[in-house]
Amino acid sequence: MSKYSKIGVKIVLRHLLLYYLVYYAQMNLSASYHTSLHIILFYTASFYFSTAQAAETGSSHNLFYLNKLNDKAFFVGRANLVTRDGFSDLFFGYLDANYRYKLTEPWAVEIGYRHAFLKLGNQWREEYRPMLSLYWRGKLAGGKFSNRSRIEWRYFEGNTEDRVRYRNESVWTSQNTITDYQLTPFVEEEFFYDTTNSELNINWITFGVSKFWRKGMKWKLGYRLQSQKFNNEWENRHTLVTGISIFH
């Protein structure tokens, strides 16, 4: 089996396991949230122990802002800061602005621009990234489900080759809450395909919980297992994920 076939099989297995996890967790959330949490922990551990290389650690801190302009149009803004070596090395960040328009249910389209910064040695390289996304939102296994397909045109300062990338993200959010704190479980999976080099080079899965502080403001906390390809070898990072979402 070629290396690309092995990567494809891995992605398919992840999606099948993700669907099984969502379905089984949904069936057990109302009866026993301890059972569901144990399933999530077991699933996460299975990916960690199946990797051949030791994984580093890091964090990803996110800000999401959505402003409803009318019944069909929205302004969407995002910001992100990422660390490695635990919390000691801030090496990546971005800020973007987007216009989202609702099509015939359950579809929406979004066009925007992201300005990104990547630390290379002691220098920061800027990236200019127009984006086009297509969203689908519905239900799966009794929970809310969304899928986003995004094309990114990536232009770098300096002599780095410009690139085009496709990203696909699936998010499942339970409609039930767990614990006395009324936390809402969610699962995210996303893969990145570099169309310039015709290769899959990033794949991650995230488990976490979220809760509304008050109307229009929500926080999330999660764990992400990130797999990324460097020099034809896959490396892993355990990532703490935090986020604040603001809705107007």
N, C-alpha and C positions, 0 to 999 in steps of 0.2 A: 504493500500500500504506500503511495507517495505521501510526502509530508503534507501536501495540500488536502489530500483525502483524509488524513488523520485529523487535520484541523477542522475540516467540515464535519466529520463524525463527532468530534468533541462539541462543536456548536449545537448540533442536533440533539445530542444527549443532554446538554445543559438545558435546552428548551423543553425537552420532554420531562426532565426532572423538575424544572421550574413549574410546569403545568401541574405535575403530580403534587408538588409541595403546596401550591395554591389551593388545589382542590381538597387535599387532605386537611390542610389547616382550616379551611373554611368549614368543613364538616365537623371540626372539633372545637372551634373557637367558642361556640356557645356552651359546650359541655365542659371543657377544661382548657383554659388558656395555658396551663403548665404543659400539657401535651403538645400544643402547637409550638410553644417556645422551644421545647426539647427537639422537635422535628427540625426547626430552623437551625438550631445549634448543631445538630447532627449533620445536616446538609452542608452547612458552612465548613465544618471540620473535615468532611469527606473531600472537599476540594483542596483544602490545605494539605492534608496528608497524602494526597495523590500527586502532588507536584514534586518534581525531581530536584528543584533547587530551593534553598532557604529563601524566604521572602523578607524584604525590608518592610519598614513601617512608615506611615505618614498620615496626613490629614487633608481633608477637603472641606472648606467652609464656604457656604453658598448663601447668596441673597437673591430672592426672586420678587419682582414687583409686577403686578398686573392692574391696569387701569381700564375700566370699561368705558369706551367712548360712546357707543350706542349698542343697539341690540345685536349687531353683527361684528363690530370692529373693536379691537383692543390694542392698547399699547403694552408691550412686554419688555421689561428690563431685567438683566441678570448680571451678577458679579460673582467672582470666585477667586479664592486664594488657596494654593496647594502647597503642602510641605512634604519633605522627605526626611530621612534620618529621624523619625519621630516627629517632633515639632521644631527641630533645631534649624532646618534649612528651608526657608521660603524660596521656592524656585519657579513658580508659575502663577499667573493670574490673568483675569480678563474682565472686560466690561462690555456689555452689548446693549443695543436698542433694536426693537423689532415691532413690526405692524402685523397683527393677526386678524384674519377675516374668516368668519364662519360661513362655510358653504352649506349645501344641503346636508342635513344631519345624516351621519355623525361626523362629517368631515370639516376640517378647517385648514387653511393655508397660512403660512407665516413667512415674511421676508424681513431680513435684518442685516445688521453689521456688527461684528465682534472685533474688538481690539485686544490683542493678547500679548503677554510678555513672558519670555522664557529665559531663565538664567543659564548661561553657558560659561562655566568657569567663574570669573569675577565680573563678567559683562552681561548685560541684559539685551536680548534681541527682540525686536517688535515684530508682530505679525498682523496683517490686515486681512480680515476674513469676512467677505460677503456670504450670506447664507440664505437658503431656501428650504422650507420644511413643509411637510404634509402630515396632518394629525388625523387619527381615527380614535374615537372614544365610544366605549360601550360597556358591557358587563361580561364577566367571566367568573364562573364558580361562585356566584352570589356576591361578588365584589365588583368594584369599579376597575375597568381595564382601559389602558390607552397605549397606542403605538405611534411613534414618531419616526418618519423617514426624513433625513436631512442631507442636503448636498452643501459642502463647504468649499469655497474657492480660497485657497490659502496663499497669500503673497507675503514674502519675507523680505526684511531689509537685508542688505548685504548681498553676497553671492550665492546664497542658498537657493536651490531649485524651487520654483513655485509648484504647488501641488493641488490636486482635487481629491476630496475625501467624501465617502458616504458613511453615514452613521444611522444605526437603527436602534431605537430604545423602546422597551416594553415596560410598563409600570402597572402593577396590580395593587390595589388598596382595598383593605377589608372594609365592609360596612358595619362590622361589629367592633367593639372596643374590648380591651383587656385590662386587668388589674383595677384596683380602686381609683387609680388616677385617670381611668378612661382613655387609655392610649390606643391609637389606631395603628395596627401593623401594616407595613407595605413591603413590597419586593420589587426591585428594579433590575433589569438586565440590558446591557448595551454592548454592541460590537461596532468596531471601526474598520472600514475597508478603504485602503488607499488605492484609488483607481489609477493614479499615475504609475505606480509600480505593480498594480494588480495583485495586491496581497492584503490579507487580514493581519492587522498588527496590534490591535487592542481589543480586549474583551473583559468586561467586568460584571459582577453581580453584587447587589447591595440588599441587605436586610435591615429594617429599622422600624421605628415607631414615630408617630407625629401626634400633635395635639394643638388645638386652638387655644392661644392665650386669652383671646377675646375675639369678638367679631372682626373679621378682616385681617387677623394676624395669626400665623401658625408657625410652630417650630418643628424641626425633625432632628432625630438622632439615629445614626445607623453605623453598620459595619460593612465595608466593601472589600472584596477580594478582587484585586486588579491584576490581570495578566497582560504583559506588554512585550512586544518583540524588539530585541536589540541585537544587532549583528547576527541575525538568523537564529537567535536563541530566545526562548520565552523566559521572562523573569516575572516574579510576583511581588505584590506589595499589599500588606494589610493596612487598610485605611480607615481612620475614624471620620465619619461624615456628619457634619452639622449643617443646619440650614434655617433660615428665617424667610417666610413668605408673607407678603403684604398684598392685600386685595382692596381695590377701591371701585 
